[in-house]
Each structure stands twice: as structure tokens, then as C-alpha cells.
Amino acid sequence: MASSTFRQGGAPDSAAAVTSNRLDALVSELTAEETALVSAAVPLVPVLSANAQTADATRRLPEEDVKALRQAGLFRLATPRAYGGHEAGACAATAIAAELGRGCSSASWVLVVYYSAGVALWLFPDEVRHQVWGQDPDATVCGSSAGAVPAPPVDGGYLLSGRWGWASGAHHASWAILDIVAGAEGSSPDRGVALVPISELSIEDTWHMAGMRGTGSDTLVADEVFVPRERVMLLSRAAAAAQPVQDTQTLARVPMPQGLMGALAAPVLGMGMAVYDHIVEKLTDGKPLTSGAKLHARAVDAPGVQANVADAAMLIDSAILQAARSARAVDSATRTGARMTPLATARIRMDAGFAARQIRQAVDKLLDVGGASRFAESSPVQRIWRDLGTATRHPAFVTEIDRERYARLLLGINGQ
């Protein structure tokens, strides 16, 4: 098994690359191919970590990161095997992104976006998948659901003009999946998505945030872009398309899109592990205890510090277990071909939100014993802290909204 170099009971050891059981719940049942992909992610962590400050400053991923991810085969996680891809499941994708999140929050987030959008692409007709992956199995797909834009029908398709914000990974994507509404002026408007080559869109510089800056989540702009009918998937047609794909190219089943919101928790898990590694390394290196009560020379010898580290470790582990439960549920539905119930998908959203809150609590406990020096601009911890604060306010993690639906489904209240 390949996983974090975190070592329980000791400091991280970059020379010995100690294997942890921290991600066992995600990797224990992977195929040999998926295990190899997780292993391929591990050596990328120092590369992404070295470039994380550049990503933060330039507000997009450095080309070295993009090249490394491509060479490791990680842009092919959702690509069909028929086109040279891996068809990786949710557990594998979550483990890979969690590993990468230890190096760079933004790189991990962008990869999850590409994976999830790639899976959604399986809902489109065979000819569309061939257009995307036939010549380039590494083709990446970003997306934006920041608001549906009217798409009036024209001969052979739709005409698209509008703006879509928060398009993570747009600068390195090949295609974009955009929210639209067709027939908006008629009696029965139909929501859906349109698949558009990035080359036919412009990117507006709007992503100026405190954290997750390297995701380059700028705004995509279309100006009278023609989208052929086969590259538009309306909700009225999506129900039939959401069945497991088994076409003439023997495409295997991949995770169903409605369960993939939980995958966004993976970068957050990586952030938690990264902060833990940084703080524990400082403590075990003999960081002095700065306090008015000089009971211990070293912070690591203080029972209060030890308790915070133990609490943080348990919170991180608990968050990983919840993310693993969601990923296994998605993979199970994928294997059996069963459609995920509304209750199951609601629980996945709750798992993601609750796991994100647990990582935030863990990081707070670690920073309380790590000291104010962790907020120096020279410390990578302050950047991860900003990334975590920004990422966990994504709509995927707003349990204040999700728990109402979850409760109604648990209680069997009508009207849901």
C-alpha cells in the first residue's frame, strides 16, 4: 500500500518513507491498477509542495505540476479503457487526491474536478466521448455550476452566450461542462449541461481569493458559441443516460455522478494530514514551549500539547473513515449497477461536510500547539490554513443546508 509518510508515535521520515495505515479504509480493496495509481501519486507530493507557493502567487497551477500529473497518468482516472484510460473508482480517486493534497491543496482540488467532470462525460453519447478522448486520453474536463445560462435552440444544436464563474482548473482544461437552461422562453424550460471546447471560450480573471488561489477558478465566457445537439445533455434525457454504460466498445462502469460530490473532501483530508505532518515535525524536533508557565522546556513534553495532537489525529482519522464510507458506497453502486437512493446521496453530502468540519477542528488544535510562528509567510502551514478555510466553505460542505434534506429523508417526511 502506498500512503502518507506519517508515522504514528514519531515524526515524518522523508528518508525512510514510512508507510502509514491512515488511508487503509480507502486503499484496502483497490485493484492492482488502482493501487499502482495511488503509488504513482506519492512521489509527486514533494514536487507539488515545492511549487505550492508559486501556485498561490500566480493563481494557477505551474506547468511543472500539470506535466507531473499527466506523466503519472492521473489525468486518465476517468478516461475509458477503450481510449487508454484507467476507469478508476471513487475510493482510488479519493486516496490519490488525499495524497496529492499533502503537497498542494489546489493541485488536488483541480484533479478531483477533472475526475468528476470526466465521469459526468460518460453520460454523453459514444460519439461525444470519442471527440474528447479519441485523440487525447489525457484530455481534461472542467466544469462550472455557478448558475444556468439560457441556451436558445438553433438548427442542429444550441447557441450559447454567458458567463460561468468558479471554473476550477479552467486554465489547463481541454473542455468545459457548463450549466444551461434550454427553452427558457417557452412553457417548459429544461435544465442541462453543455460540453464546450475551452478553445471556444475566453477566461476572465476573477479568482482573487484568500485561499485555494492555485485552482485558477476564473470565469468562463461564451460569446455566441454553437454547441451541437449531441454535446448537450438535458435533465429530461439524463435519467436514461445515467444507467451504467456498456456500449459496443465494452466500456466498463464508472462511478455515477450523483455520488461524486463526496470526492471533494479528498483535498481537505490532504490538507489536514499536511498540517499534522508539519506541526508534529516541529514538535518532535524539540520546539521550545513558549508559555508563562515554564513547566516543560520542550512543547512536546507538555501533556496539553500531547492531548491536542492525539485529538487531532483522531479527528483526521475519523474524517478519512467518513470519506471512505462515501467512496465505498459509490463504488458498490457502480459494481452492482444499482441507482443510488436519495438517502444515500444525501448521506454522502453529509459525510463530506462533517469530515470537512472535523479537519478544521483538527487543524485548529494543531495550530494551538504549533504556535503563532506557523502563521509566518515563510511557513507553508499558513497557506494550507487559508486553503482549508476557503475550500471548506464550498457548497459541498455546507451541512447547515444539507442536514435539513438528510433529516427529512431519515424521517420519511413527504414532499422530498
DAWO-V845096 format. One record per pair of residues at least 12 apart in sequence whose C-alpha atoms are under 8 Angstrom apart, sorted by the first residue. I is the first residue (numbers start at 1). J is the second residue. Records with the same first field share a line. If there is no record, write none. Layout:
# DAWO-V845096
I->J + J
This chain:
# DAWO-V845096
1->19 + 27 + 28 + 35 + 39
2->19 + 35 + 38 + 39 + 42
3->19 + 20 + 21 + 22 + 23 + 38 + 39 + 42 + 99
4->18 + 19 + 20 + 22 + 23 + 42 + 99
5->17 + 18 + 19 + 20
6->18 + 19 + 20 + 273 + 277
7->19 + 20
8->20
10->280 + 284
11->277 + 280 + 281 + 284
12->277 + 280 + 281
22->317 + 320
23->95 + 320
25->320 + 321 + 324
26->91 + 92 + 94 + 95 + 324 + 327 + 328
27->91 + 92 + 95
30->91 + 92
33->86
34->86 + 88 + 92
35->92
37->72 + 73 + 74 + 92 + 96
38->92 + 95 + 96 + 99
40->72
41->72 + 96 + 99 + 100
42->99 + 100
44->68 + 69 + 100 + 103
45->99 + 100 + 101 + 102 + 103 + 104
46->103
47->65 + 103
48->65 + 100 + 103 + 104 + 107
49->102 + 103 + 104
50->103
51->65 + 104
52->103 + 104 + 214
53->380
55->106 + 213 + 214 + 215
56->211 + 212 + 213 + 214
57->213 + 214
58->213 + 214
59->207 + 208 + 213 + 214 + 215 + 216
60->169 + 171 + 213 + 214 + 215 + 216
61->106 + 107 + 214 + 215 + 216
65->107
66->172
70->138
73->138
74->111
75->111 + 114 + 115 + 138 + 139 + 140
76->137 + 138 + 139
77->93 + 115
78->115 + 116 + 118 + 119 + 254
79->118 + 119 + 133 + 137 + 138
80->251 + 252
81->251 + 252
82->249 + 250 + 251
83->133 + 134 + 137
84->137
85->137
87->252 + 253 + 254
88->254
89->254 + 255 + 331
90->255 + 260 + 263 + 327 + 328 + 330 + 331
91->324 + 327 + 328 + 331
93->112 + 115 + 263
94->263 + 265 + 266 + 323 + 324 + 327
95->266
97->109 + 111 + 112 + 266 + 267 + 270
98->266 + 267 + 268 + 269 + 270 + 271
99->270
100->267 + 270
101->266 + 267 + 268 + 269 + 270 + 271 + 274
102->270 + 271 + 272 + 273 + 274
103->270 + 274
105->212 + 267 + 268 + 270 + 271 + 384 + 387
106->212 + 213 + 214 + 215 + 267
107->214 + 215
108->266 + 267
109->168 + 215 + 264 + 267
110->168 + 169 + 215
112->263 + 264 + 266
113->141 + 142 + 143 + 168 + 169 + 264
114->140 + 141 + 142 + 169
115->141
116->257 + 260 + 263
117->141 + 142 + 143 + 177
118->140 + 141
119->254 + 255 + 256 + 257
120->256 + 257
122->245
123->233 + 238 + 241 + 242
124->230 + 231 + 233 + 241
125->230
126->247
128->230 + 231
132->175
139->173 + 174 + 175
140->172 + 173 + 174 + 175
141->173 + 174 + 175 + 176 + 177
142->167 + 168 + 169 + 170 + 173 + 174 + 175 + 176 + 177
143->167 + 168 + 170 + 176 + 177 + 178
144->164 + 165 + 166 + 167 + 168 + 176 + 177 + 178 + 179
145->164 + 178 + 179
146->164 + 165 + 166 + 179
147->164 + 179 + 180
148->178 + 179 + 180 + 181 + 191
149->161 + 162 + 163 + 179 + 180 + 181
150->180 + 181 + 182 + 183 + 184
151->180 + 181 + 182 + 183 + 184
152->182 + 183 + 184
153->182 + 183
156->228 + 229
157->226 + 227 + 228 + 229 + 230 + 232
158->226 + 227 + 228 + 229
159->224 + 225 + 226 + 227
160->222 + 223 + 224 + 225 + 226 + 227
161->221 + 222 + 223 + 224 + 225
162->221 + 222 + 223
163->219 + 220 + 221 + 222
164->178 + 219 + 220 + 221
165->206 + 217 + 218 + 219 + 220
166->207 + 217 + 218 + 219
167->216 + 217 + 218 + 219 + 220
168->215 + 216 + 217 + 218
169->215 + 216 + 217
170->198 + 203 + 216 + 217 + 218 + 220
171->203 + 216
173->198
174->197 + 198 + 199
175->195 + 196 + 197 + 198
176->195 + 196 + 197 + 198
177->193 + 194 + 195 + 196
178->193 + 194 + 195 + 196
179->191 + 192 + 193 + 194
180->192 + 193 + 194
181->193
182->234
190->234 + 235 + 236
191->234 + 235
192->232 + 233 + 234 + 235
193->232 + 233 + 234
194->227 + 231 + 232 + 233
195->227 + 231 + 232
196->227 + 231
200->222 + 225
201->220 + 221 + 222 + 223 + 225
202->220 + 221 + 222
203->218 + 219 + 220 + 221
204->218 + 219 + 220 + 221
205->218 + 219
206->218 + 219
207->219
210->386 + 387 + 390
211->383 + 384 + 386 + 387 + 388 + 389 + 390 + 391
212->386 + 387 + 388 + 390 + 391
213->387
242->256
243->337 + 339
244->256 + 334 + 337
253->334 + 335 + 337
254->334
255->330 + 331 + 333 + 334
256->330 + 333 + 334
258->340 + 345
259->326 + 330 + 340 + 345 + 348
260->330
261->348 + 349 + 352 + 396
262->323 + 326 + 327 + 348 + 349 + 351 + 352 + 396
263->323 + 327 + 352
264->352 + 396
265->323 + 352 + 353 + 355 + 356
266->323
268->356 + 359 + 388 + 391 + 392
269->316 + 319 + 320 + 356 + 359
271->384 + 388
272->316 + 359 + 360 + 362 + 363
273->316
275->363 + 366 + 381 + 384
276->312 + 313 + 363 + 366
278->381
279->366 + 367 + 370
280->309
282->370
283->298 + 299 + 300 + 370
284->300
286->298 + 299 + 300
287->299 + 300
299->369
305->369
308->365 + 366 + 369
309->365 + 366
311->362 + 365
312->361 + 362 + 363 + 365 + 366
313->362
315->358 + 359 + 361 + 362
316->358 + 359 + 362
318->355 + 358
319->354 + 355 + 356 + 358 + 359
320->355
322->351 + 352 + 355
323->351 + 352 + 355
326->347 + 348 + 351
342->409
343->406 + 409 + 410
346->402 + 405 + 406
347->406
349->396 + 397 + 399 + 402
350->397 + 399 + 402 + 403 + 406
352->396 + 397
353->392 + 396 + 397 + 398 + 399
354->397 + 399
356->392 + 397
357->392
360->388 + 389
363->385
